Amino acid sequence: MRPVRALGIDLGSRRIGVALSDSAGTMATPYEVVARSGDRPRDHRRIAALAEEAGVEVLVVGLPLSLDGSFGPAARAALAEADELAAATGLPVETWDERFTTVSADRDLMALDMKAPARRRVVDKVAASVMLQAWLDQRRSPAPPPASEGPSR
């Protein structure tokens, strides 16, 4: 699969975490936190500007599935906003399971002895990078072999 530069988006109610992949499509880095303005089209224009300045080819939007993997209200809202982002940016949008990314990011920041106020300022973009890294890793891994239909003889 060819390398792709991607922007990872962690949609929150107060903040949008943004992560950026390197041009080789191998490593995600926390990039920015966009504070929700209360005007979704304005927020989407900001993300479009970030995507343009970084030269990305695809947006990867975190999908907050329920713990059992089902699509609850938060996942449906994220899918709707992902469609709006596609329209606002003109870029293809993929979604990726983001369960536990914020918890993982917060634990990593706590391990660095970062105090709570400082963690709150960056946790969203770190969570976006955790989610984007998982998406990048999946793109690089070879496809699993097809499942057999029964024991081989």
Secondary structure by P-SEA (a helix, b strand, c coil): ccbbbbbbbbccccbbbbbbbccccccccccccccccccaaaaaaaaaaaaaaacccbbbbbbbccccccccaaaaaaaaaaaaaaaaccbbbbbccccaaaaaaaaaaaaacccaaaaaacaaaaaaaaaaaaaaaaaaccccccccccccc
